Amino acid sequence: MIDPASAPAAVIAHVVRSGELTAAEVIDAALAAIRLRDPVLNCFTAIADTRAIGRARMIDQDRARKKPLGPLAGVPFAVKNLFDVEKLPTRAGAKINRERAPARRDAALIERLEAAGAILIGTLNMGEYAYDFTGENIHDGPSRNPHDVSRMTGGSSGGSAGAVAGQLVPLALGSDTNGSIRVPASLCGLFGLKPTYGRLSRARTFPFVASLDHLGPLARNTTDLALAYDAMQGPDPDDPACAARPIEPVVPLLERGAEGLTIAVVGGYFRADAGPEAFVAIDRVAAALSVNQDIEITEAARARAAAYVITASEGAALHLERLRTRAEDFDPAVRDRLIAGAMIPAALVQKAQIFRRWYRARVLELFEKVDAILAPATPCTAPAIGQKTFVLDGEELPVRANLGMYTQPISFIGLPVVAVPIPLAPLPIGVQIITAPWREDVALRVAYALEQMGVAAAPAPPM
């Protein structure tokens, strides 16, 4: 008999379909794990227990009637609290948003996961308005890293990463504007997918920066990540940025692994400033894949700077009325960055957007020669909660601003990325697998190959 609290999503779905466990038993185990461990981890901001129990009963009734069950039958999942959940206000990590009317309908990706048989069990802690890399929220408290609860989960999808790494749920959804899936995946030792911009619908979620926002899953293995991704694919007229592409399943392709792929390690900007653990992780992955090619992403530092400009400007525009009338209810750090963003000259934003098009074209040229690029996900393992600065390459830098130094130049141009966990001691750290637009399959194949080699793995937390 499996332990539903720690089992992979694929295993849970298999035993529910076979009748070895009921969906109700799975949800009972997940709720028990949340009650036991979340008071310390502080991942959940709302638990939808009545809804989840009711949904589990429906799945069990369908099985009793011999109706076909979906690929995620009975699998509990949770979502960052910027996703609309019917009958709950969409918090987006903010004090102000708690006054919002309850959502009338679930976010599109919740609907798609539930159509595949998954069961929503709650909403998750996050940085205020997703403007965060640490996982610290002044209204709800910090989410805590299951591998060392004195340390950050990373953000802004901190509760999503903590809940999966802490074995509260096998799957969670997050958002990634500048790195908010990949940073917490790295610090918490998880697999995380930031898909191509426009691949997955953002309908009925609270935005941060419309031109940079992505949604995606976090999981403890590649197969679960791919199962969730496949279930969420497809066009959606409710999100004007969602591409009109057909569903392109990746689960059947995973076993191809990295065979036949040309992979390179990125140097230059991505080989500067990081701590030794980031280089150990990259070197371990490169050795396992027999990678002997280095490339450079030109102007990556400038791309990061331009991403900051666009993020601050667009984010400020979204929140101007709240800044005028409710400034005292913001996290001061978030408020001050948004106010600064409101003062960025339009000419500078235009310059950043022009550069963005040039930079994207230069990076896409690299994929004429390689299929995938390896880069660090974070410059270090998880800092301590409350830590304000760290030293990178002999220079003292702010933690909050620099945890995403290697993710921002990639999300800036909407490329798909899988972050894979490398289980170093005492804490894990992630490596990014970056591919050409719409080639999530390649990134997931490489991740799966690394997992099969034992190089990439989500370490179990101390219990």
Disulfide bonds with the S-S distance in Angstrom:
none
